[in-house]
C-alpha cells in the first residue's frame, strides 16, 4: 500500500516538475522519505540546491513567510555532489523534520531545534547532537545528527538503496 502510494506521488511529480537532475533526484528522495518516515504528512516544499557556504551550513529549512507559499528546504550543492549519499539523505531527513513540525504547528519552546524537534528526529531514527558525536547537546542553534543503526531512517535508506535509485550517477 505504502509503495503504491509512493509510486503515484512520483508519477504526478514527474509530470509537474521540470528541474535540473540534482534537484529532481532530491525531490524523489524528499517524496521517498516523506512516505517512508512521515507517512506523507509533510506538505510540498520548494527544494533548492545552492551554494550555502556563506551560511556555514549543509542544509536549512525556512518556513513560508506569508503562509501562502511553500516552505523551503535548501541543501549545499557541493555537499550534495561530494558527501556520502546516506549522509545527504540524512541531512534531507533532518530538514524534513523541521518541515513536519512547522506544517503541524509543533514548533514550540526552543524554536526549530527545541524538544519537539528532538522528539521528531528520534522518532525517525536520527539522534540530534551539537558536536557530531554521541552525547552532544540535543537542542540549540547549530545542530547536526547521527544515524541510529537499525532505526527508521537506516531502514528507509536501505529500502531507497534497494530501489536502485541514486542521487548521483
Secondary structure by P-SEA (a helix, b strand, c coil): caaaaaaaaaaaaaacccccaaaaaaaaaaaaaaaaccccccccccccccccccccccccccccccccbbbbbbbbccccccccaaaaaaaaaaaaaaaaaaaaccccccccccaaaaaaaaaacbbbbccccccccccccbbbbbbccccaaaaaaaaaaaacccccc
